[in-house]
Amino acid sequence: MYETETERLLLRRWRDEDLEPYARICADPEVIRYINEAAPRNREQSRESMTEFVAYREERGFGLWAVEEKETG
């Protein structure tokens, strides 16, 4: 299963176009402090994280999802 959805959300595999919004999230100190990161990440560190998420799922069959609000994408 590579996608699942609720009335409001789509949980799916990570895509290349997720990098920019994910990098913005990872660069925001107010966001990062809630997800146990020591410091905000730069774009390259965010790319590395995404690559690890994808590899982990492929190797083990489970892992982190990208979450998309259906109404706004």
PyMOL Python script that loads the backbone (N, CA, C, O; Angstrom):
from pymol import cmd

cmd.read_pdbstr("""\
ATOM      1  N   MET A   1       0.852  -1.172   0.000  1.00  0.00           N
ATOM      2  CA  MET A   1       0.000   0.000   0.000  1.00  0.00           C
ATOM      3  C   MET A   1       0.900   1.238   0.000  1.00  0.00           C
ATOM      4  O   MET A   1       1.729   1.407   0.894  1.00  0.00           O
ATOM      5  N   TYR A   2       0.735   2.084  -0.988  1.00  0.00           N
ATOM      6  CA  TYR A   2       1.586   3.260  -1.110  1.00  0.00           C
ATOM      7  C   TYR A   2       0.851   4.554  -0.871  1.00  0.00           C
ATOM      8  O   TYR A   2       1.479   5.607  -0.755  1.00  0.00           O
ATOM      9  N   GLU A   3      -0.451   4.503  -0.794  1.00  0.00           N
ATOM     10  CA  GLU A   3      -1.241   5.685  -0.481  1.00  0.00           C
ATOM     11  C   GLU A   3      -2.431   5.268   0.364  1.00  0.00           C
ATOM     12  O   GLU A   3      -2.961   4.165   0.229  1.00  0.00           O
ATOM     13  N   THR A   4      -2.826   6.157   1.216  1.00  0.00           N
ATOM     14  CA  THR A   4      -4.064   5.977   1.959  1.00  0.00           C
ATOM     15  C   THR A   4      -4.637   7.368   2.175  1.00  0.00           C
ATOM     16  O   THR A   4      -3.911   8.360   2.115  1.00  0.00           O
ATOM     17  N   GLU A   5      -5.913   7.439   2.421  1.00  0.00           N
ATOM     18  CA  GLU A   5      -6.497   8.757   2.569  1.00  0.00           C
ATOM     19  C   GLU A   5      -7.600   8.771   3.607  1.00  0.00           C
ATOM     20  O   GLU A   5      -8.216   7.755   3.929  1.00  0.00           O
ATOM     21  N   THR A   6      -7.817   9.967   4.109  1.00  0.00           N
ATOM     22  CA  THR A   6      -8.947  10.241   4.980  1.00  0.00           C
ATOM     23  C   THR A   6      -9.828  11.223   4.213  1.00  0.00           C
ATOM     24  O   THR A   6      -9.546  11.558   3.063  1.00  0.00           O
ATOM     25  N   GLU A   7     -10.868  11.666   4.845  1.00  0.00           N
ATOM     26  CA  GLU A   7     -11.742  12.646   4.194  1.00  0.00           C
ATOM     27  C   GLU A   7     -10.960  13.896   3.793  1.00  0.00           C
ATOM     28  O   GLU A   7     -11.252  14.509   2.766  1.00  0.00           O
ATOM     29  N   ARG A   8      -9.976  14.269   4.593  1.00  0.00           N
ATOM     30  CA  ARG A   8      -9.265  15.529   4.406  1.00  0.00           C
ATOM     31  C   ARG A   8      -7.827  15.381   3.919  1.00  0.00           C
ATOM     32  O   ARG A   8      -7.300  16.301   3.295  1.00  0.00           O
ATOM     33  N   LEU A   9      -7.175  14.239   4.189  1.00  0.00           N
ATOM     34  CA  LEU A   9      -5.746  14.101   3.930  1.00  0.00           C
ATOM     35  C   LEU A   9      -5.412  12.938   3.008  1.00  0.00           C
ATOM     36  O   LEU A   9      -6.124  11.935   2.959  1.00  0.00           O
ATOM     37  N   LEU A  10      -4.319  13.097   2.283  1.00  0.00           N
ATOM     38  CA  LEU A  10      -3.739  12.026   1.476  1.00  0.00           C
ATOM     39  C   LEU A  10      -2.372  11.716   2.069  1.00  0.00           C
ATOM     40  O   LEU A  10      -1.527  12.605   2.164  1.00  0.00           O
ATOM     41  N   LEU A  11      -2.144  10.480   2.464  1.00  0.00           N
ATOM     42  CA  LEU A  11      -0.845  10.025   2.950  1.00  0.00           C
ATOM     43  C   LEU A  11      -0.231   9.235   1.811  1.00  0.00           C
ATOM     44  O   LEU A  11      -0.831   8.283   1.312  1.00  0.00           O
ATOM     45  N   ARG A  12       0.983   9.634   1.395  1.00  0.00           N
ATOM     46  CA  ARG A  12       1.556   9.071   0.178  1.00  0.00           C
ATOM     47  C   ARG A  12       3.071   9.018   0.254  1.00  0.00           C
ATOM     48  O   ARG A  12       3.687   9.502   1.202  1.00  0.00           O
ATOM     49  N   ARG A  13       3.652   8.413  -0.776  1.00  0.00           N
ATOM     50  CA  ARG A  13       5.107   8.374  -0.907  1.00  0.00           C
ATOM     51  C   ARG A  13       5.643   9.784  -1.115  1.00  0.00           C
ATOM     52  O   ARG A  13       4.940  10.670  -1.601  1.00  0.00           O
ATOM     53  N   TRP A  14       6.898   9.971  -0.738  1.00  0.00           N
ATOM     54  CA  TRP A  14       7.569  11.245  -0.975  1.00  0.00           C
ATOM     55  C   TRP A  14       7.846  11.424  -2.467  1.00  0.00           C
ATOM     56  O   TRP A  14       8.162  10.462  -3.167  1.00  0.00           O
ATOM     57  N   ARG A  15       7.725  12.652  -2.941  1.00  0.00           N
ATOM     58  CA  ARG A  15       8.007  12.991  -4.341  1.00  0.00           C
ATOM     59  C   ARG A  15       9.095  14.064  -4.378  1.00  0.00           C
ATOM     60  O   ARG A  15       9.318  14.765  -3.390  1.00  0.00           O
ATOM     61  N   ASP A  16       9.766  14.187  -5.515  1.00  0.00           N
ATOM     62  CA  ASP A  16      10.804  15.210  -5.660  1.00  0.00           C
ATOM     63  C   ASP A  16      10.274  16.607  -5.364  1.00  0.00           C
ATOM     64  O   ASP A  16      10.977  17.428  -4.775  1.00  0.00           O
ATOM     65  N   GLU A  17       9.044  16.879  -5.768  1.00  0.00           N
ATOM     66  CA  GLU A  17       8.480  18.216  -5.563  1.00  0.00           C
ATOM     67  C   GLU A  17       8.165  18.505  -4.094  1.00  0.00           C
ATOM     68  O   GLU A  17       7.795  19.629  -3.756  1.00  0.00           O
ATOM     69  N   ASP A  18       8.305  17.524  -3.233  1.00  0.00           N
ATOM     70  CA  ASP A  18       8.119  17.741  -1.795  1.00  0.00           C
ATOM     71  C   ASP A  18       9.327  18.416  -1.153  1.00  0.00           C
ATOM     72  O   ASP A  18       9.225  18.916  -0.032  1.00  0.00           O
ATOM     73  N   LEU A  19      10.453  18.440  -1.832  1.00  0.00           N
ATOM     74  CA  LEU A  19      11.664  18.974  -1.222  1.00  0.00           C
ATOM     75  C   LEU A  19      11.511  20.431  -0.791  1.00  0.00           C
ATOM     76  O   LEU A  19      11.850  20.769   0.343  1.00  0.00           O
ATOM     77  N   GLU A  20      11.017  21.288  -1.655  1.00  0.00           N
ATOM     78  CA  GLU A  20      10.940  22.716  -1.303  1.00  0.00           C
ATOM     79  C   GLU A  20      10.068  22.959  -0.068  1.00  0.00           C
ATOM     80  O   GLU A  20      10.521  23.620   0.867  1.00  0.00           O
ATOM     81  N   PRO A  21       8.838  22.449  -0.034  1.00  0.00           N
ATOM     82  CA  PRO A  21       8.047  22.694   1.177  1.00  0.00           C
ATOM     83  C   PRO A  21       8.641  22.014   2.409  1.00  0.00           C
ATOM     84  O   PRO A  21       8.587  22.571   3.506  1.00  0.00           O
ATOM     85  N   TYR A  22       9.205  20.820   2.242  1.00  0.00           N
ATOM     86  CA  TYR A  22       9.825  20.130   3.374  1.00  0.00           C
ATOM     87  C   TYR A  22      11.038  20.914   3.882  1.00  0.00           C
ATOM     88  O   TYR A  22      11.230  21.035   5.092  1.00  0.00           O
ATOM     89  N   ALA A  23      11.847  21.441   2.979  1.00  0.00           N
ATOM     90  CA  ALA A  23      13.018  22.233   3.381  1.00  0.00           C
ATOM     91  C   ALA A  23      12.590  23.491   4.135  1.00  0.00           C
ATOM     92  O   ALA A  23      13.254  23.895   5.089  1.00  0.00           O
ATOM     93  N   ARG A  24      11.491  24.110   3.718  1.00  0.00           N
ATOM     94  CA  ARG A  24      10.995  25.292   4.445  1.00  0.00           C
ATOM     95  C   ARG A  24      10.574  24.919   5.869  1.00  0.00           C
ATOM     96  O   ARG A  24      10.848  25.651   6.819  1.00  0.00           O
ATOM     97  N   ILE A  25       9.909  23.780   6.000  1.00  0.00           N
ATOM     98  CA  ILE A  25       9.504  23.303   7.324  1.00  0.00           C
ATOM     99  C   ILE A  25      10.744  23.059   8.191  1.00  0.00           C
ATOM    100  O   ILE A  25      10.801  23.492   9.341  1.00  0.00           O
ATOM    101  N   CYS A  26      11.728  22.366   7.630  1.00  0.00           N
ATOM    102  CA  CYS A  26      12.937  22.004   8.381  1.00  0.00           C
ATOM    103  C   CYS A  26      13.794  23.215   8.734  1.00  0.00           C
ATOM    104  O   CYS A  26      14.584  23.155   9.677  1.00  0.00           O
ATOM    105  N   ALA A  27      13.653  24.293   8.007  1.00  0.00           N
ATOM    106  CA  ALA A  27      14.436  25.503   8.263  1.00  0.00           C
ATOM    107  C   ALA A  27      13.793  26.409   9.314  1.00  0.00           C
ATOM    108  O   ALA A  27      14.418  27.361   9.780  1.00  0.00           O
ATOM    109  N   ASP A  28      12.575  26.120   9.680  1.00  0.00           N
ATOM    110  CA  ASP A  28      11.835  26.968  10.616  1.00  0.00           C
ATOM    111  C   ASP A  28      12.096  26.522  12.061  1.00  0.00           C
ATOM    112  O   ASP A  28      11.654  25.444  12.459  1.00  0.00           O
ATOM    113  N   PRO A  29      12.801  27.329  12.842  1.00  0.00           N
ATOM    114  CA  PRO A  29      13.112  26.944  14.225  1.00  0.00           C
ATOM    115  C   PRO A  29      11.871  26.690  15.085  1.00  0.00           C
ATOM    116  O   PRO A  29      11.909  25.855  15.989  1.00  0.00           O
ATOM    117  N   GLU A  30      10.790  27.390  14.817  1.00  0.00           N
ATOM    118  CA  GLU A  30       9.561  27.197  15.595  1.00  0.00           C
ATOM    119  C   GLU A  30       8.911  25.844  15.311  1.00  0.00           C
ATOM    120  O   GLU A  30       8.217  25.299  16.169  1.00  0.00           O
ATOM    121  N   VAL A  31       9.126  25.310  14.136  1.00  0.00           N
ATOM    122  CA  VAL A  31       8.604  23.987  13.802  1.00  0.00           C
ATOM    123  C   VAL A  31       9.537  22.910  14.349  1.00  0.00           C
ATOM    124  O   VAL A  31       9.094  21.965  15.001  1.00  0.00           O
ATOM    125  N   ILE A  32      10.816  23.059  14.080  1.00  0.00           N
ATOM    126  CA  ILE A  32      11.801  22.041  14.436  1.00  0.00           C
ATOM    127  C   ILE A  32      11.827  21.761  15.935  1.00  0.00           C
ATOM    128  O   ILE A  32      12.076  20.626  16.342  1.00  0.00           O
ATOM    129  N   ARG A  33      11.581  22.748  16.741  1.00  0.00           N
ATOM    130  CA  ARG A  33      11.637  22.518  18.184  1.00  0.00           C
ATOM    131  C   ARG A  33      10.594  21.515  18.666  1.00  0.00           C
ATOM    132  O   ARG A  33      10.729  20.963  19.758  1.00  0.00           O
ATOM    133  N   TYR A  34       9.564  21.272  17.873  1.00  0.00           N
ATOM    134  CA  TYR A  34       8.529  20.308  18.238  1.00  0.00           C
ATOM    135  C   TYR A  34       8.781  18.902  17.699  1.00  0.00           C
ATOM    136  O   TYR A  34       8.044  17.971  18.025  1.00  0.00           O
ATOM    137  N   ILE A  35       9.803  18.745  16.890  1.00  0.00           N
ATOM    138  CA  ILE A  35      10.072  17.407  16.344  1.00  0.00           C
ATOM    139  C   ILE A  35      11.472  16.913  16.709  1.00  0.00           C
ATOM    140  O   ILE A  35      12.105  16.183  15.946  1.00  0.00           O
ATOM    141  N   ASN A  36      11.930  17.314  17.857  1.00  0.00           N
ATOM    142  CA  ASN A  36      13.164  16.802  18.454  1.00  0.00           C
ATOM    143  C   ASN A  36      14.413  17.004  17.619  1.00  0.00           C
ATOM    144  O   ASN A  36      15.318  16.171  17.662  1.00  0.00           O
ATOM    145  N   GLU A  37      14.486  18.051  16.888  1.00  0.00           N
ATOM    146  CA  GLU A  37      15.700  18.370  16.142  1.00  0.00           C
ATOM    147  C   GLU A  37      16.531  19.339  16.964  1.00  0.00           C
ATOM    148  O   GLU A  37      15.990  20.231  17.616  1.00  0.00           O
ATOM    149  N   ALA A  38      17.838  19.166  16.934  1.00  0.00           N
ATOM    150  CA  ALA A  38      18.718  20.055  17.678  1.00  0.00           C
ATOM    151  C   ALA A  38      18.778  21.444  17.045  1.00  0.00           C
ATOM    152  O   ALA A  38      18.892  22.452  17.743  1.00  0.00           O
ATOM    153  N   ALA A  39      18.701  21.480  15.733  1.00  0.00           N
ATOM    154  CA  ALA A  39      18.806  22.758  15.022  1.00  0.00           C
ATOM    155  C   ALA A  39      18.073  22.644  13.693  1.00  0.00           C
ATOM    156  O   ALA A  39      17.897  21.546  13.164  1.00  0.00           O
ATOM    157  N   PRO A  40      17.649  23.776  13.159  1.00  0.00           N
ATOM    158  CA  PRO A  40      17.029  23.753  11.829  1.00  0.00           C
ATOM    159  C   PRO A  40      17.984  23.156  10.799  1.00  0.00           C
ATOM    160  O   PRO A  40      19.203  23.192  10.963  1.00  0.00           O
ATOM    161  N   ARG A  41      17.408  22.613   9.748  1.00  0.00           N
ATOM    162  CA  ARG A  41      18.192  21.996   8.678  1.00  0.00           C
ATOM    163  C   ARG A  41      18.209  22.886   7.450  1.00  0.00           C
ATOM    164  O   ARG A  41      17.265  23.634   7.193  1.00  0.00           O
ATOM    165  N   ASN A  42      19.303  22.794   6.689  1.00  0.00           N
ATOM    166  CA  ASN A  42      19.359  23.502   5.424  1.00  0.00           C
ATOM    167  C   ASN A  42      18.747  22.619   4.328  1.00  0.00           C
ATOM    168  O   ASN A  42      18.326  21.492   4.591  1.00  0.00           O
ATOM    169  N   ARG A  43      18.703  23.136   3.120  1.00  0.00           N
ATOM    170  CA  ARG A  43      18.052  22.419   2.012  1.00  0.00           C
ATOM    171  C   ARG A  43      18.715  21.064   1.755  1.00  0.00           C
ATOM    172  O   ARG A  43      18.019  20.069   1.552  1.00  0.00           O
ATOM    173  N   GLU A  44      20.035  21.016   1.761  1.00  0.00           N
ATOM    174  CA  GLU A  44      20.732  19.758   1.484  1.00  0.00           C
ATOM    175  C   GLU A  44      20.476  18.728   2.590  1.00  0.00           C
ATOM    176  O   GLU A  44      20.302  17.545   2.300  1.00  0.00           O
ATOM    177  N   GLN A  45      20.451  19.156   3.824  1.00  0.00           N
ATOM    178  CA  GLN A  45      20.137  18.240   4.916  1.00  0.00           C
ATOM    179  C   GLN A  45      18.704  17.727   4.795  1.00  0.00           C
ATOM    180  O   GLN A  45      18.429  16.565   5.093  1.00  0.00           O
ATOM    181  N   SER A  46      17.812  18.579   4.367  1.00  0.00           N
ATOM    182  CA  SER A  46      16.418  18.164   4.147  1.00  0.00           C
ATOM    183  C   SER A  46      16.335  17.138   3.028  1.00  0.00           C
ATOM    184  O   SER A  46      15.591  16.162   3.127  1.00  0.00           O
ATOM    185  N   ARG A  47      17.108  17.361   1.950  1.00  0.00           N
ATOM    186  CA  ARG A  47      17.137  16.405   0.842  1.00  0.00           C
ATOM    187  C   ARG A  47      17.648  15.048   1.338  1.00  0.00           C
ATOM    188  O   ARG A  47      17.099  14.007   0.976  1.00  0.00           O
ATOM    189  N   GLU A  48      18.676  15.059   2.149  1.00  0.00           N
ATOM    190  CA  GLU A  48      19.226  13.816   2.691  1.00  0.00           C
ATOM    191  C   GLU A  48      18.185  13.076   3.529  1.00  0.00           C
ATOM    192  O   GLU A  48      18.069  11.854   3.441  1.00  0.00           O
ATOM    193  N   SER A  49      17.432  13.812   4.336  1.00  0.00           N
ATOM    194  CA  SER A  49      16.370  13.199   5.138  1.00  0.00           C
ATOM    195  C   SER A  49      15.332  12.529   4.251  1.00  0.00           C
ATOM    196  O   SER A  49      14.940  11.387   4.493  1.00  0.00           O
ATOM    197  N   MET A  50      14.891  13.242   3.229  1.00  0.00           N
ATOM    198  CA  MET A  50      13.900  12.668   2.317  1.00  0.00           C
ATOM    199  C   MET A  50      14.429  11.411   1.651  1.00  0.00           C
ATOM    200  O   MET A  50      13.706  10.422   1.525  1.00  0.00           O
ATOM    201  N   THR A  51      15.676  11.440   1.227  1.00  0.00           N
ATOM    202  CA  THR A  51      16.291  10.268   0.597  1.00  0.00           C
ATOM    203  C   THR A  51      16.298   9.094   1.571  1.00  0.00           C
ATOM    204  O   THR A  51      16.027   7.958   1.181  1.00  0.00           O
ATOM    205  N   GLU A  52      16.605   9.366   2.825  1.00  0.00           N
ATOM    206  CA  GLU A  52      16.595   8.322   3.850  1.00  0.00           C
ATOM    207  C   GLU A  52      15.188   7.783   4.079  1.00  0.00           C
ATOM    208  O   GLU A  52      15.011   6.577   4.248  1.00  0.00           O
ATOM    209  N   PHE A  53      14.177   8.666   4.086  1.00  0.00           N
ATOM    210  CA  PHE A  53      12.795   8.211   4.259  1.00  0.00           C
ATOM    211  C   PHE A  53      12.412   7.222   3.167  1.00  0.00           C
ATOM    212  O   PHE A  53      11.828   6.173   3.439  1.00  0.00           O
ATOM    213  N   VAL A  54      12.748   7.569   1.929  1.00  0.00           N
ATOM    214  CA  VAL A  54      12.395   6.728   0.779  1.00  0.00           C
ATOM    215  C   VAL A  54      13.142   5.390   0.854  1.00  0.00           C
ATOM    216  O   VAL A  54      12.543   4.334   0.646  1.00  0.00           O
ATOM    217  N   ALA A  55      14.433   5.432   1.147  1.00  0.00           N
ATOM    218  CA  ALA A  55      15.235   4.213   1.226  1.00  0.00           C
ATOM    219  C   ALA A  55      14.735   3.301   2.353  1.00  0.00           C
ATOM    220  O   ALA A  55      14.659   2.084   2.182  1.00  0.00           O
ATOM    221  N   TYR A  56      14.403   3.876   3.475  1.00  0.00           N
ATOM    222  CA  TYR A  56      13.913   3.098   4.609  1.00  0.00           C
ATOM    223  C   TYR A  56      12.639   2.352   4.229  1.00  0.00           C
ATOM    224  O   TYR A  56      12.493   1.163   4.514  1.00  0.00           O
ATOM    225  N   ARG A  57      11.722   3.065   3.585  1.00  0.00           N
ATOM    226  CA  ARG A  57      10.458   2.429   3.178  1.00  0.00           C
ATOM    227  C   ARG A  57      10.715   1.314   2.177  1.00  0.00           C
ATOM    228  O   ARG A  57      10.107   0.248   2.275  1.00  0.00           O
ATOM    229  N   GLU A  58      11.598   1.538   1.222  1.00  0.00           N
ATOM    230  CA  GLU A  58      11.888   0.522   0.217  1.00  0.00           C
ATOM    231  C   GLU A  58      12.551  -0.705   0.837  1.00  0.00           C
ATOM    232  O   GLU A  58      12.261  -1.832   0.436  1.00  0.00           O
ATOM    233  N   GLU A  59      13.433  -0.499   1.804  1.00  0.00           N
ATOM    234  CA  GLU A  59      14.134  -1.612   2.445  1.00  0.00           C
ATOM    235  C   GLU A  59      13.248  -2.403   3.396  1.00  0.00           C
ATOM    236  O   GLU A  59      13.346  -3.628   3.460  1.00  0.00           O
ATOM    237  N   ARG A  60      12.386  -1.717   4.132  1.00  0.00           N
ATOM    238  CA  ARG A  60      11.643  -2.371   5.200  1.00  0.00           C
ATOM    239  C   ARG A  60      10.147  -2.524   4.939  1.00  0.00           C
ATOM    240  O   ARG A  60       9.464  -3.283   5.627  1.00  0.00           O
ATOM    241  N   GLY A  61       9.649  -1.806   3.950  1.00  0.00           N
ATOM    242  CA  GLY A  61       8.234  -1.914   3.632  1.00  0.00           C
ATOM    243  C   GLY A  61       7.335  -1.007   4.454  1.00  0.00           C
ATOM    244  O   GLY A  61       6.112  -1.066   4.326  1.00  0.00           O
ATOM    245  N   PHE A  62       7.925  -0.171   5.293  1.00  0.00           N
ATOM    246  CA  PHE A  62       7.157   0.802   6.064  1.00  0.00           C
ATOM    247  C   PHE A  62       8.060   1.997   6.349  1.00  0.00           C
ATOM    248  O   PHE A  62       9.282   1.911   6.226  1.00  0.00           O
ATOM    249  N   GLY A  63       7.444   3.103   6.729  1.00  0.00           N
ATOM    250  CA  GLY A  63       8.235   4.292   7.008  1.00  0.00           C
ATOM    251  C   GLY A  63       7.361   5.527   7.066  1.00  0.00           C
ATOM    252  O   GLY A  63       6.142   5.438   7.208  1.00  0.00           O
ATOM    253  N   LEU A  64       8.001   6.680   6.953  1.00  0.00           N
ATOM    254  CA  LEU A  64       7.290   7.948   7.044  1.00  0.00           C
ATOM    255  C   LEU A  64       6.553   8.265   5.740  1.00  0.00           C
ATOM    256  O   LEU A  64       7.060   8.005   4.649  1.00  0.00           O
ATOM    257  N   TRP A  65       5.374   8.819   5.868  1.00  0.00           N
ATOM    258  CA  TRP A  65       4.561   9.254   4.743  1.00  0.00           C
ATOM    259  C   TRP A  65       4.713  10.747   4.540  1.00  0.00           C
ATOM    260  O   TRP A  65       5.001  11.486   5.481  1.00  0.00           O
ATOM    261  N   ALA A  66       4.521  11.181   3.321  1.00  0.00           N
ATOM    262  CA  ALA A  66       4.271  12.593   3.059  1.00  0.00           C
ATOM    263  C   ALA A  66       2.769  12.773   3.257  1.00  0.00           C
ATOM    264  O   ALA A  66       1.986  11.904   2.873  1.00  0.00           O
ATOM    265  N   VAL A  67       2.365  13.883   3.848  1.00  0.00           N
ATOM    266  CA  VAL A  67       0.946  14.134   4.099  1.00  0.00           C
ATOM    267  C   VAL A  67       0.536  15.383   3.327  1.00  0.00           C
ATOM    268  O   VAL A  67       1.173  16.433   3.412  1.00  0.00           O
ATOM    269  N   GLU A  68      -0.539  15.234   2.577  1.00  0.00           N
ATOM    270  CA  GLU A  68      -1.012  16.321   1.720  1.00  0.00           C
ATOM    271  C   GLU A  68      -2.469  16.602   2.055  1.00  0.00           C
ATOM    272  O   GLU A  68      -3.291  15.689   2.132  1.00  0.00           O
ATOM    273  N   GLU A  69      -2.773  17.869   2.252  1.00  0.00           N
ATOM    274  CA  GLU A  69      -4.161  18.244   2.445  1.00  0.00           C
ATOM    275  C   GLU A  69      -4.839  18.215   1.072  1.00  0.00           C
ATOM    276  O   GLU A  69      -4.417  18.912   0.150  1.00  0.00           O
ATOM    277  N   LYS A  70      -5.877  17.413   0.948  1.00  0.00           N
ATOM    278  CA  LYS A  70      -6.504  17.215  -0.370  1.00  0.00           C
ATOM    279  C   LYS A  70      -7.050  18.509  -0.970  1.00  0.00           C
ATOM    280  O   LYS A  70      -6.898  18.757  -2.166  1.00  0.00           O
ATOM    281  N   GLU A  71      -7.668  19.309  -0.159  1.00  0.00           N
ATOM    282  CA  GLU A  71      -8.318  20.515  -0.672  1.00  0.00           C
ATOM    283  C   GLU A  71      -7.324  21.509  -1.262  1.00  0.00           C
ATOM    284  O   GLU A  71      -7.622  22.165  -2.261  1.00  0.00           O
ATOM    285  N   THR A  72      -6.165  21.623  -0.663  1.00  0.00           N
ATOM    286  CA  THR A  72      -5.203  22.642  -1.104  1.00  0.00           C
ATOM    287  C   THR A  72      -3.959  22.078  -1.783  1.00  0.00           C
ATOM    288  O   THR A  72      -3.184  22.822  -2.384  1.00  0.00           O
ATOM    289  N   GLY A  73      -3.770  20.768  -1.686  1.00  0.00           N
ATOM    290  CA  GLY A  73      -2.570  20.158  -2.268  1.00  0.00           C
ATOM    291  C   GLY A  73      -1.349  20.450  -1.441  1.00  0.00           C
ATOM    292  O   GLY A  73      -0.251  20.013  -1.786  1.00  0.00           O
TER     293      GLY A  73
END
""", "prot")
cmd.dss("prot")
cmd.show_as("cartoon", "prot")
cmd.util.cbc("prot")
cmd.orient("prot")
